[in-house]
Amino acid sequence: MILNSNDTALIYTKESIYVSNRIGGTYHSKVGLVSSGLGHIGTTLDPKFFGQSLIAIHNHSEKDYKLEIGSEFVTIVFYYLATAL
């Protein structure tokens, strides 16, 4: 996939996620991509979520960027919630 300079793409992850009402999360851009001018638009994983993640990624650089399909571009961090939602 080619991400044009100063453009945004929406990417569905291959994985489906289910989290209970006591688990949430945040998505973080990979450092290697950030140093190339890419960054995702910050988002969270809400409690009780089920499905594929949809991540918006933006190319802040002046160059087009080739993002290989199947490559890693974000990390998800899970949090345990003391109070269920």
N, C-alpha and C positions, 0 to 999 in steps of 0.2 A: 504494500500500500504506500502510495506517495502522499505525504502530507505537505501541501504547498506552503510556501513562506507566508507568515502572518495569517494562517487559516486555522480553523478548528474542525476536528473530526469527532464523531461519536463512535465509540467502539464497544461492542458487546463482548464480554468475556466468554470463554468456552465453558467455564464451570458454572454450575447452578449452586446457589447457597441457600441453606435454611438456617436461621438462627431463632432461638427461643426468645421469650419476652425478657430474658435476663442477659442477653448478649447484644452488644452493639459493636461498631467498628469505625475506623477511619481509613481512607486510602491515601497513600503517599507516593509521589513520583520517584522513580529510580534516579540516582545521582548521575549515572552515565548519560541519561537522556536530558536531564536538566542542564548539564554542562554543554550539551549540543544545542540548547535553545528551546527544548520542548518542556512542557509542564502540563499536568492535568489541572482541570478546574476542580478545586477542592470539594469533596463530597463525603458523605457518611454512609455507613451501613446501619439502617435503623433496626431496632428490636422487632422481632416477628417477621423479618423480611424473608421472602422465598422467591427465588428466580435467578436470572442472570444479571450481573452488574452491567450497567451502561456508564462508561467513563468518557467524559469529554476531555480531549487532549488538544493543546494549542501549540503551534509552532511559532514562537516569538522571534525566530531568526529571519534573516533575509534570504536564506537558502532553502530549497525544497529538501525534505528529509524522507528517506526510505525506511519505513518501519516494517520489518519482516512479520508476516502473519504467523502467529504462534509465539512471538517473542514476548518477554516479560517487559512491562512498562510501568506497572504500579505494584506496590506492596500493600497488603491489607493488615491492619493491626486490630485484633479483637479485644474488647473490654467486657469484663463481667460487671453487671449492674447490681448494686446492693439492693435496689428496689425494683421489683418487676413492673413493667409498663403494661 
